[in-house]
Amino acid sequence: MHKGFIHKTYEGMEYLVSPLLEGEGVRHCFTTRLGGYSEDHLESLNLGLGRGDDEEALRKNYEKVALALGFNIENLSVTKQVHETRSAYIKAPRLRSEGCDALFTDKCGIPLMSYSADCIPVLMYDKKKKAAATVHSGWRGTAAKICAAVISDMKNELGIDPGDLICAIGPSIGPCCFQIKSDAVEVFLKNFENTDFIRPEGDNVHYKADIWEAVCRTLKEAGVRDENIDLAAECSCCNDIYFSCRRQKGRFGAMGAFIEL
């Protein structure tokens, strides 16, 4: 596994790229909250829909990302997330995929996007089959092993080999900040034989969970090679260049994880 992403800027907009995906020439990025047009608690590169943002500011934010990456915004396909494990195979551009936390495609020219603001964004790329995916792995999706479900769907639909996948895990809430209670621990216990990535705090009520490790384990169990996993290792809750549901106490925008063949 590799740790650490590359920070880039485009006209004041800061975003991150995975060294592994960059090395394959894959058009992709993980946005921050810097360099956009939104104001107040959505300042400034908010990409979240339905959050009360000014429509013109939101449009300009999307256009700026499209210009930075060089994709056609008219072909953008995005998730409509429900914190489950369902994915959609995108064969032609569609604006929103209802009830899906992941999108995948083998078609060129269709940028895929998922949202996050503490949840884990994961991008996947198969250089042999020329397939790509974007995944929103919230804590419930992480506990339910959404990444394994997406890989299974890609195998069934596209015939990919998990050993050929490159997976990039973007900025998200880290083990330093992700605190849960026993009810959430029980959810992880249902699907993970070893939950040593969860440790109790001193009050016997709260736990700290390393869900980056949970996602990495899920990917490797699904057949992804360790050397093909890229981890940003940047906590969205600690670092105010990111939107954070926990830090901003429910008044927050959203970042985007984009990938296009």
C-alpha positions in Angstrom: 0.0 0.0 0.0 1.2 3.5 -0.8 0.4 6.5 1.4 0.2 10.2 0.4 -1.5 11.9 -2.5 -0.3 14.8 -4.7 -1.9 18.3 -4.2 -2.5 20.3 -7.3 -4.1 23.7 -8.0 -6.0 25.2 -10.9 -6.8 28.9 -10.7 -7.0 28.7 -6.9 -8.9 25.4 -6.8 -7.0 22.8 -4.8 -7.5 19.1 -5.4 -5.7 15.8 -4.9 -4.6 13.1 -7.3 -3.5 9.5 -6.6 0.1 8.8 -7.6 -0.8 5.3 -8.8 -3.7 6.6 -10.9 -1.6 9.5 -12.1 1.0 7.1 -13.2 -1.5 5.3 -15.4 -2.6 8.5 -17.0 -6.1 8.3 -15.5 -8.2 11.5 -15.5 -9.3 11.8 -11.9 -9.3 13.9 -8.8 -10.5 14.3 -5.2 -11.6 17.9 -4.5 -11.1 20.0 -1.4 -13.3 22.9 -0.3 -10.8 25.5 -1.7 -11.1 27.6 -4.8 -14.8 27.8 -5.5 -17.6 30.3 -5.4 -19.9 29.2 -2.6 -20.2 31.3 0.6 -20.8 30.9 4.4 -20.6 27.3 5.7 -20.5 26.1 2.0 -17.3 28.1 1.3 -16.1 27.7 -1.3 -15.9 24.7 -3.6 -19.2 23.0 -2.5 -20.4 20.3 -4.9 -23.3 19.1 -2.8 -26.7 19.3 -4.3 -29.8 20.2 -2.2 -27.8 22.1 0.5 -29.2 25.5 -0.1 -26.3 26.7 -2.2 -26.7 29.5 -4.7 -27.4 27.8 -8.1 -25.0 30.0 -10.0 -22.2 29.4 -7.5 -22.8 25.7 -7.7 -22.8 25.7 -11.5 -19.5 27.6 -11.5 -18.0 25.2 -9.0 -18.8 22.2 -11.3 -17.5 24.1 -14.4 -14.2 24.8 -12.7 -13.6 21.2 -11.8 -14.5 20.2 -15.4 -12.0 22.7 -16.8 -9.3 21.6 -14.4 -9.7 17.9 -15.4 -10.7 18.5 -19.0 -14.0 16.6 -19.0 -17.4 17.4 -20.6 -19.7 18.4 -17.8 -22.7 17.5 -20.0 -21.7 13.8 -19.7 -21.2 13.8 -15.9 -22.9 10.9 -14.0 -23.2 11.2 -10.2 -24.4 9.1 -7.3 -27.5 9.6 -5.3 -26.2 8.1 -2.1 -28.2 6.1 0.5 -25.4 4.5 2.6 -25.9 1.1 1.2 -23.9 -1.2 -1.1 -25.7 -0.9 -4.5 -23.8 0.2 -7.6 -24.9 1.1 -11.1 -23.3 0.2 -14.4 -23.2 3.4 -16.4 -23.5 2.7 -20.1 -24.5 6.2 -21.1 -24.4 9.6 -19.3 -27.1 10.0 -16.7 -27.2 12.9 -14.2 -28.1 11.0 -11.0 -28.4 7.3 -10.3 -31.1 6.8 -7.7 -30.2 4.8 -4.6 -26.6 4.1 -5.6 -23.5 4.6 -3.6 -21.2 3.6 -6.5 -21.0 3.9 -10.2 -18.8 2.0 -12.7 -18.3 2.0 -16.4 -16.2 0.7 -19.3 -17.3 3.6 -21.6 -15.0 6.4 -22.5 -16.0 10.1 -22.0 -18.4 9.6 -19.1 -17.0 11.2 -15.9 -18.2 9.5 -12.8 -18.6 11.3 -9.4 -19.4 10.5 -5.8 -19.8 12.8 -2.9 -18.1 12.9 0.5 -17.7 15.1 3.7 -16.0 12.6 6.1 -17.2 9.5 4.3 -14.6 7.6 2.3 -14.4 8.2 -1.4 -12.7 5.3 -3.4 -11.8 5.4 -7.0 -11.1 2.2 -8.9 -9.4 1.6 -12.3 -8.7 -1.6 -14.3 -6.1 -0.8 -16.9 -6.6 -4.2 -18.8 -10.4 -4.0 -19.1 -10.4 -0.2 -19.2 -13.0 0.1 -16.5 -13.4 2.7 -13.7 -15.6 3.2 -10.6 -16.3 5.8 -8.0 -17.5 4.6 -4.6 -19.0 6.4 -1.6 -18.1 4.3 1.4 -19.8 5.8 4.5 -19.3 4.0 7.8 -22.3 1.8 7.2 -21.2 1.0 3.7 -17.7 0.3 5.0 -19.1 -2.0 7.6 -21.1 -3.8 4.9 -18.0 -4.0 2.6 -19.4 -1.9 -0.2 -16.0 -2.0 -2.0 -16.2 -5.8 -2.2 -19.8 -5.5 -3.6 -18.7 -3.1 -6.3 -15.8 -5.3 -7.3 -18.2 -8.3 -7.5 -20.6 -6.3 -9.7 -17.7 -5.2 -12.0 -16.6 -8.8 -12.3 -20.1 -9.9 -13.2 -20.8 -7.1 -15.7 -17.3 -6.4 -17.2 -15.2 -9.5 -16.4 -12.6 -7.6 -14.5 -9.9 -9.3 -12.5 -9.6 -7.7 -9.0 -5.8 -8.3 -9.2 -5.7 -5.7 -12.0 -7.5 -3.0 -10.1 -5.8 0.1 -8.8 -7.8 1.6 -5.9 -7.3 5.1 -4.5 -8.8 5.9 -1.1 -9.3 9.7 -0.8 -9.4 12.2 2.1 -12.0 11.2 4.8 -12.4 11.0 8.5 -9.3 9.3 10.0 -8.6 7.0 12.9 -7.7 10.1 15.0 -11.3 11.4 14.8 -13.8 8.7 14.0 -15.5 8.0 17.3 -18.4 5.5 17.5 -20.5 3.8 20.1 -21.2 0.1 20.8 -24.2 0.0 18.4 -21.9 0.9 15.5 -19.3 -1.6 16.7 -22.0 -4.3 16.5 -22.5 -3.5 12.8 -18.8 -4.0 12.0 -18.8 -7.2 14.0 -21.4 -8.7 11.7 -19.0 -8.6 8.7 -15.5 -8.5 10.0 -13.9 -11.5 11.7 -11.1 -9.3 13.0 -12.1 -5.9 14.3 -8.7 -4.9 15.8 -9.1 -1.6 13.8 -11.6 -0.6 16.5 -10.3 0.2 20.0 -12.2 1.3 23.1 -11.7 4.7 24.7 -11.2 5.0 28.4 -14.9 5.7 29.2 -16.1 2.2 28.2 -18.8 3.9 26.0 -16.9 5.3 23.0 -14.6 3.6 20.5 -12.1 4.9 17.9 -12.3 3.1 14.5 -9.7 3.1 11.7 -12.1 2.8 8.8 -9.2 3.4 6.3 -7.9 0.1 7.5 -11.3 -1.5 7.2 -11.6 -0.4 3.5 -8.0 -1.6 2.8 -8.8 -5.0 4.3 -12.0 -5.3 2.3 -10.2 -4.5 -0.9 -7.5 -7.0 -0.3 -10.0 -9.7 0.7 -11.8 -9.0 -2.6 -8.5 -9.7 -4.5 -6.9 -6.3 -4.9 -3.1 -6.4 -4.6 -1.6 -4.5 -1.7 0.8 -2.6 -4.0 -2.2 -1.4 -6.0 -3.8 0.4 -3.1 -3.2 4.2 -2.7 -4.2 5.9 0.5 -4.4 9.7 0.9 -4.1 9.4 4.7 -5.6 12.9 5.2 -8.3 13.3 7.8 -11.2 15.5 6.6 -12.2 16.2 10.2 -8.8 17.5 11.3 -8.1 19.6 8.3 -10.3 22.5 7.4 -9.4 22.4 3.7 -12.1 19.8 3.6 -15.8 19.8 4.4 -16.6 17.7 7.4 -20.0 16.6 8.7 -18.6 16.1 12.2 -16.4 19.2 12.5 -19.1 21.4 11.0 -21.9 19.8 13.0 -24.3 19.1 10.2 -23.8 22.4 8.3 -21.4 21.4 5.5 -20.8 21.2 1.8 -19.5 18.2 -0.1 -16.4 17.3 -2.0 -16.3 15.2 -5.1 -14.3 12.1 -6.3 -14.2 12.1 -10.1 -12.8 9.6 -12.6 -13.2 9.3 -16.4 -11.8 6.8 -18.9 
